[in-house]
Amino acid sequence: MKIRPRHSRPRYDARARIAKALAHPSRLMILEALEDREVCVCDLTDLVGADQSTVSKHLAVLKQAGLVEDRKDGVMVFYKLKVCCLQGFWDCIETVLSQNLKAQQAVLR
């Protein structure tokens, strides 16, 4: 039986670009912080533990992936989530982490 992809190659490439944008702990922390409210770059530096230019680079990656959007107010730049579907993503990750932990604990018994 020949297995066929469900989507086109460009669709998988687009998915991979989004997944790559998510593949950094600092960007995951930023996304969680933006779930509740709009936040300026300056407030994210302490959260991430990095300087403003590094945080801005992370935000640029997330923006290019279509996950966040920005708004300028004078010299300040505020970011917010562009999508509201991340809770399901977090839930999936936590489920995988929990299952992995259970499997590791079973091996140790």
Secondary structure, 3 states (H helix, E strand, C coil): CCCCCCCCHHHHHHHHHHHHHHCCHHHHHHHHHHCCCCEEHHHHHHHHCCCHHHHHHHHHHHHHCCCEEEEEECCEEEEEECCCCHHHHHHHHHHHHHHHHHHHHHHHC
